[in-house]
Amino acid sequence: MSETPQHPYAHAAASPDRIAVTLPSRGETRTYAELDHRSNQIAALLRSRGLNRRDGIAILMPNQASWFDVVWAGLRAGLYVTPINWHLTAQEAAYIVRDCEAKAVFASAQIAETVAALGDALDAVELRVSVEGDLPGFEALDDLIADLPGTPIADEREGSWMFYSSGTTGVPKGIKPGLPAPELGGPNPFLMLLTELYGFDSSTVYLSPAPLYHAAPAGWSTGTQRLGGTVVAMDRFDPEELLRLIERHQVTNVQLVPTHLIHLLKLPEEVRGRYDLSSLKMVVHAAAPCPVEVKRAAIEWLGPIVYEYYAGSEGTGFCAISPQEWLERPGSVGRSLLGGVHILDEDGNELPAGDEGQVWFESVHRFDYHGDPEKTRNAFNDKGWSTIGDIGRLDEDGYLFLTDRASNMIISGGVNIYPREAEDVLVVHPLVEDVAVIGTPDEVMGEQVTAFVQLRDPSVASETLAAELVEYTRDRLTHFKCPREVRFVDALPRLPNGKLLKRNLTA
């Protein structure tokens, strides 16, 4: 173990009054001493109710300080911690509660309607805890821990996350890694990335504009706390509020998704110029491919501090690229840092540089899709390489360029079309707020390319504008890749982390 354990308890001892997290919209903060005390109390509660190492807890809570109390309790009690997207329908949330086999559920009274509709998904849950309010059938957290000690439980062990995939194209999958070494604060490969690649340390002020139930916000926020930095968490993304918080809290690092960058760049220049962003050392984006024009505009605005990485919640691959590298290779997501990357065809044959195929990673890291051995087997090939289903190509220097998700592919007249190309063109049109391209049924071609477009001003929607948008793409792309139809919608079904639920679009 390192001389200084990488864990909040070490910072609670060394700097008890340092702020571990602040949530400006809620007026909440936790010092490291408070976070350590409350997470110890909740860990004691979990042990007293029979939860032992490798058991699981589920969390249905919006961004709030208590979320960190519960997470750190589970992680220091050696448990699997599953944050659940509280924006899901009750049926979707109930599926995850059942599937993850949680022995305890922590839920916020703020989402009482969803919790009430979980129904028999709670029947097997031994401990049901309500946070900041009453929920029928739940015990109040503050009452449960009022008399419990704020000192460590006797058998502390490192736990782990069990995240669920976003389910953008099907049923979410629980990603269950092996548990790390038991001692708290021991060596952690993810923290090596944060420190060596992105410069995180105890002076870091990390801004998270996304819901904490997603893997990246959860991992990067708690990673910041393992290193003794401060997390600034927004309850929802608002582009101007994000700029205001950077200035007010002297934020050093912020993590975004391309949708966030698009909204920021569409702010009037006088608004963007109103805020002092000089404290920013690094803007990191991930989670979805970023249109080249958007990334270039972000670098022109913010300077050469816009970094990118590509990874999945499965944790078997990690590519990264600096702004300087990206300017030399626009569109790349970087080179693999955790093992070899390979491009394979449908028969598993390796393809040469420049050819497109499915992206596979070498990795010593293994994972299971919880309760689904077939999906686990399909995620690995006979060489032990793993894939999360993306399509891409490598250049001669090993830089990866992503094309799209294999599951998003449109087949029209026997031709494979990846919708991302048309999406990247349409999203930068001055009248367009958001766009999604999918294949819709066509009697002759099998599928046709259809664009669902959310306008910045819905009142300008017309057949004439739809035709203009089709021509706009035809001026920039090969015609077979362009939409034959444009449908205007009030809003696209995006998750708060920017991921698009294409399965929710009506074909």
Summary of the structure (lengths in Angstrom):
residues: 507
radius of gyration: 23.1
end to end distance: 54.3
largest distance: 70.5
contacts: 1703
relative contact order: 0.09
helix: 32%
strand: 26%
